[in-house]
Amino acid sequence: MKVLLLAQSIEGGGAQEVCRAWARALGGAHEVRILVLDSSPAMAEARRALAGIPVGCAADAGVGSHRGRVAYVRRTVADWRPDVVLSLETYPNLVALLATRGLGTRTVISEHNVPSILLRVEGLAKRAQLVLAKRLYRHAESVICVSHAVATDIRCNFGVSADKVAVLPNGVLGGALDSDAVAEPVPLPGRITVLVPARLVPQKRPAHCVAIAETLALRGVRTTLVWVGDGTEQLRSGMVEIVREKWRDDWHTLADEETVVLLGSAYEGFGNVLVEAANRRIPVVAGSTALGCADAIVPGVTGFLAATDTPESYADAVQEARMLTGGSTLDSWLRQFSAATTARRLESVLGLSTVSAPRASPAVRTGAGHG
């Protein structure tokens, strides 16, 4: 796959460090180029540090106006024809969205601050960028946010739908933990019980939870979905066993060593059951796009957050959570910020690969029994 990264520059700040890290992370398996808009005295050294990844520069080509930058990027995309254009920060995001219009290139943008707050206080030019971003961001294929605070801003103030938002923490630990990080696909367990302790109401998205369980079944995992909660919504599947239970305060007693607690809500302010499950050492999964759940999960320790709102992303998180052991420590959390983990998840967000390839559909049970 061919990936073009677009940035203001490749040195001088946190987002620039992320650009270099993403380029190195993708460079091992994909053809990667970087295009920057500005030049600087440190550009040559930064290029050398990228070990052969080509870096083009609009400023070096004599391009400096807004219109000229859009045209320059458009020519580059038309000539090289990347599969994905991945931009970093507001101004390059706007250039990317304008430059790729009508070219059929997948455009993924990323935000590394809280734009509706930051840009409002940084002068007239930045406020103009904010106005334009609120018009254009919803047209990106995906918006990568480096934290849930950024994702909240993007969803609430830029009109970007949940299915286009991905939360991907920065892979800032490029050294010490890389040898420990899980770079290979997460192994498939033989069986998973997905336990949902929640009201059976639209906010909790029963159909979405069923789709997550079915995705696991398609990968070859014998999957049972156990829903503990009252409500009138229906649960149906021809692929996985579904068990209905009325609400009970001791729902955690239904869990065994093969259980992952799932909260598949479209939005949550917190998610009490995630903490209650963690207290019982039951691994948990929720979605990053539910926003509030981020305060109720310690990724890599108590469970995982699905980076995007797709059943596949949730299934990846459930699969990872199922393989957690009771010995999860601070290092398990730190691995969420390693270069290897970031590379794997970035590929998934960009649609370049998945955590594990689908396997043949298994023979799974249907019915109302639990066990």
C-alpha positions in Angstrom: 0.0 0.0 0.0 1.1 3.6 -0.7 0.7 6.1 2.1 1.5 9.9 1.8 1.9 11.8 5.1 1.3 15.5 4.9 2.6 17.8 7.7 3.6 21.4 8.3 7.2 20.1 9.0 8.9 17.1 10.4 10.8 18.7 13.3 10.1 21.1 16.0 7.2 19.8 18.1 5.1 16.9 19.3 3.0 16.5 16.2 6.2 16.5 14.1 7.6 13.7 16.3 4.3 11.8 15.7 4.7 12.3 11.9 8.2 10.7 12.0 7.0 7.9 14.3 4.0 7.1 12.0 6.3 7.1 8.9 8.7 4.7 10.5 5.9 2.5 11.8 4.3 2.2 8.4 7.5 2.1 6.4 8.3 -1.5 7.2 5.3 -2.9 5.4 4.1 -0.1 3.1 5.5 2.4 0.6 5.6 5.7 2.5 6.4 9.2 1.5 6.2 12.5 3.5 5.3 15.8 2.1 5.9 18.9 4.3 4.8 22.5 3.6 7.6 24.4 5.4 11.4 24.1 5.3 13.8 24.8 8.1 17.6 24.6 8.8 17.1 21.3 10.6 15.3 19.6 7.6 18.4 17.8 6.3 19.1 16.2 9.7 15.5 15.2 10.1 15.5 13.6 6.6 18.6 11.6 7.5 17.0 10.3 10.7 14.1 8.9 8.6 16.4 6.4 7.0 15.5 6.6 3.4 11.8 7.6 3.6 11.4 10.3 0.9 10.5 13.8 2.1 9.2 16.4 -0.3 8.9 20.0 0.6 6.5 22.6 -0.9 8.6 25.5 0.3 11.8 24.1 -1.4 9.8 24.1 -4.6 9.0 27.8 -4.2 5.4 27.2 -3.1 4.2 29.4 -0.3 0.7 30.6 -0.8 -2.4 28.8 0.4 -3.7 28.2 -3.1 -0.2 27.1 -4.3 0.1 24.6 -1.5 -3.2 23.0 -2.3 -2.3 22.8 -6.0 1.2 21.3 -5.2 -0.3 18.6 -2.9 -2.9 17.9 -5.6 -0.3 17.4 -8.2 1.7 15.1 -5.9 -1.3 13.0 -5.2 -2.3 12.8 -8.8 1.2 11.8 -9.9 2.0 9.3 -7.2 -1.5 8.0 -6.6 -1.3 7.0 -2.9 -3.9 4.7 -1.4 -4.2 7.0 1.6 -3.3 10.6 2.4 -2.7 11.0 6.1 -2.3 14.6 7.4 -1.4 16.0 10.7 -2.7 19.2 12.4 -5.4 21.6 11.3 -3.7 23.5 8.4 -2.3 20.5 6.6 -5.7 18.8 7.2 -7.4 21.6 5.4 -4.9 21.5 2.5 -5.3 17.7 2.3 -9.1 17.8 2.1 -9.1 20.6 -0.5 -6.3 19.0 -2.6 -7.8 15.5 -2.8 -11.3 16.5 -3.8 -12.5 14.4 -6.7 -9.3 12.3 -6.9 -10.8 9.2 -5.3 -8.0 9.1 -2.7 -8.8 8.1 0.8 -8.1 11.1 3.1 -7.5 10.6 6.8 -6.8 13.6 8.9 -5.6 13.9 12.5 -5.8 16.4 15.3 -3.2 16.6 18.1 -4.7 19.4 20.2 -8.3 20.6 21.1 -8.9 22.7 18.0 -12.1 24.6 18.9 -10.3 25.9 22.0 -6.8 26.4 20.7 -7.6 28.0 17.4 -10.1 30.5 18.9 -7.3 32.1 20.9 -4.5 32.1 18.4 -5.4 35.0 16.1 -7.5 35.8 13.1 -5.8 33.4 10.7 -6.3 30.5 13.1 -9.9 31.4 13.7 -10.4 31.4 9.9 -8.9 27.9 9.9 -11.4 26.9 12.6 -14.4 28.1 10.5 -13.1 26.2 7.5 -12.4 23.1 9.5 -16.0 23.0 10.8 -17.1 22.9 7.2 -14.6 20.4 5.8 -13.7 17.9 8.5 -16.9 15.9 8.1 -15.8 15.1 4.6 -12.7 13.2 5.7 -12.8 9.4 5.5 -11.6 9.3 9.1 -10.4 11.7 11.8 -7.7 10.3 14.1 -7.7 11.9 17.6 -4.8 11.5 20.0 -7.1 11.6 23.1 -10.7 11.4 24.1 -10.7 15.1 24.9 -9.9 15.7 21.2 -12.4 13.2 20.0 -15.1 14.9 22.1 -14.3 18.2 20.5 -14.3 16.7 17.0 -17.7 15.0 17.5 -19.4 17.9 19.3 -18.1 20.9 17.5 -17.1 19.7 14.1 -20.1 17.5 13.2 -18.0 14.4 12.6 -20.0 11.3 13.0 -18.9 8.6 15.5 -18.2 6.1 12.7 -15.5 8.4 11.3 -13.7 9.1 14.6 -10.7 7.0 15.8 -8.8 7.5 19.0 -5.2 6.6 18.6 -2.8 7.5 21.5 0.7 8.7 20.4 3.4 6.1 20.1 5.8 8.2 22.1 7.8 5.2 23.5 9.9 4.4 20.6 12.7 2.6 22.4 12.6 0.9 25.8 9.4 -1.1 25.5 9.5 -1.9 21.8 11.0 -5.4 22.5 8.2 -6.2 24.9 5.3 -4.8 22.8 3.0 -7.2 21.0 3.8 -6.5 17.4 2.3 -9.8 16.0 -1.4 -10.4 15.6 -3.1 -11.2 18.9 -3.8 -15.0 19.1 -7.3 -16.2 18.8 -8.8 -17.8 21.9 -10.9 -20.9 21.5 -13.9 -19.5 23.3 -15.2 -16.1 24.6 -18.3 -15.3 26.6 -19.3 -11.7 26.0 -21.1 -10.4 29.0 -23.2 -7.2 28.7 -24.5 -5.9 32.0 -26.8 -3.1 30.8 -30.4 -2.1 30.1 -31.7 -3.6 26.9 -32.4 -0.2 25.3 -31.3 1.6 22.1 -28.5 3.6 23.8 -26.7 0.4 24.7 -27.0 -0.8 21.0 -28.0 -4.4 21.2 -27.6 -5.0 17.5 -24.1 -3.6 17.6 -23.2 -5.9 20.4 -24.6 -8.9 18.4 -22.5 -7.8 15.4 -19.4 -7.7 17.6 -20.1 -11.2 18.8 -20.7 -12.4 15.3 -17.4 -10.9 14.1 -15.6 -13.0 16.7 -17.5 -16.1 15.5 -16.4 -15.4 11.9 -12.8 -15.4 13.1 -13.3 -18.9 14.5 -14.0 -18.2 18.1 -16.9 -20.1 19.8 -18.8 -17.1 21.1 -21.7 -16.7 23.6 -23.4 -13.4 24.2 -24.9 -13.0 27.7 -27.1 -9.9 28.2 -28.0 -9.1 31.8 -30.6 -6.3 31.9 -34.2 -5.4 31.5 -35.8 -3.9 28.4 -37.9 -4.5 25.4 -35.2 -4.5 22.6 -34.7 -7.8 20.8 -31.5 -9.9 20.5 -31.3 -12.1 17.5 -28.5 -14.0 15.8 -28.1 -17.1 13.7 -24.4 -17.4 14.4 -23.8 -17.1 18.1 -25.6 -18.3 21.2 -27.5 -15.6 23.0 -28.5 -15.8 26.7 -31.0 -13.3 28.2 -31.0 -12.6 32.0 -33.0 -10.2 34.0 -31.0 -7.6 35.8 -29.3 -8.8 38.9 -26.8 -7.0 41.1 -24.5 -10.0 41.2 -24.2 -10.2 37.4 -20.5 -10.6 37.8 -21.1 -14.2 39.1 -22.0 -15.2 35.6 -18.4 -14.6 34.5 -15.7 -17.2 34.2 -12.1 -17.2 33.0 -13.3 -16.9 29.3 -15.5 -13.8 29.9 -15.1 -10.3 28.7 -17.5 -7.6 29.9 -18.6 -5.4 26.9 -20.2 -2.0 26.9 -21.2 -1.2 23.3 -23.0 2.1 24.0 -23.1 4.9 21.5 -22.3 7.3 24.3 -21.6 7.1 28.0 -20.8 9.6 30.7 -18.6 7.0 32.6 -19.7 3.4 32.7 -19.9 2.1 36.2 -20.0 -1.6 35.3 -16.5 -1.2 33.7 -15.0 -0.4 37.1 -17.1 -3.0 38.9 -15.9 -5.6 36.5 -12.3 -4.5 36.9 -12.7 -4.8 40.6 -13.6 -8.5 40.1 -10.7 -8.9 37.7 -13.0 -9.4 34.7 -11.5 -7.8 31.6 -13.6 -5.1 30.0 -14.1 -3.5 26.6 -15.9 -0.3 25.6 -15.7 2.1 22.6 -13.5 5.2 22.4 -16.3 7.0 20.6 -18.5 6.5 23.7 -16.1 9.1 25.1 -16.8 8.9 28.9 -15.7 5.3 29.1 -12.1 6.4 28.8 -12.0 7.4 32.5 -13.3 3.9 33.5 -10.7 1.7 31.7 -7.0 1.5 32.1 -6.0 0.2 28.6 -3.8 -2.9 28.8 -4.5 -3.4 32.5 -8.3 -3.6 33.1 -9.2 -4.0 29.4 -9.2 -2.2 26.1 -10.9 0.6 24.2 -12.0 0.0 20.6 -10.2 2.6 18.5 -13.1 3.0 16.1 -16.9 2.3 16.1 -16.8 -0.7 13.8 -17.7 -4.2 15.0 -14.2 -5.3 13.8 -12.5 -2.8 16.1 -14.6 -3.8 19.0 -13.9 -7.5 18.2 -10.1 -6.7 18.1 -10.4 -5.1 21.6 -12.4 -8.1 23.0 -9.9 -10.5 21.6 -7.0 -8.6 23.2 -8.9 -8.3 26.5 -9.6 -12.0 26.6 -5.9 -12.6 26.5 -5.1 -10.4 29.5 -3.7 -12.1 32.5 -4.0 -11.3 36.2 -0.3 -10.1 36.0 -1.1 -7.0 34.0 1.1 -4.2 35.3 2.2 -0.6 34.5 4.2 -2.0 31.6 1.0 -3.4 30.1 -0.4 0.2 30.1 2.8 1.7 28.8 2.8 -0.7 25.8 -0.3 1.1 24.5 2.1 4.0 23.7 4.8 1.9 22.1 5.8 2.3 18.5 4.9 -1.4 17.8 1.4 -1.1 19.2 0.8 2.2 17.5 1.9 0.7 14.1 -0.5 -2.2 14.4 -3.5 0.1 15.4 -2.6 2.8 12.9 -2.7 0.2 10.1 -6.1 -0.9 11.3 -7.5 2.6 11.4 -6.1 3.3 7.9 -7.7 0.1 6.6 -4.3 -1.3 5.7 -4.6 -4.4 7.9 -6.5 -5.8 10.9 -5.4 -7.2 14.3 -6.2 -10.7 13.0 -7.4 -12.0 9.7 -10.9 -13.5 9.6 -11.1 -17.2 9.7 -13.6 -19.7 8.4 -17.1 -19.5 9.9 -17.4 -22.0 12.7 -20.3 -24.2 13.7 -21.7 -22.3 16.6 -24.6 -23.0 18.9 -27.9 -21.2 18.9 -30.4 -21.3 21.7 -31.1 -20.0 25.1 -28.9 -22.1 27.3 -25.7 -20.7 29.0 -22.7 -22.9 29.0 
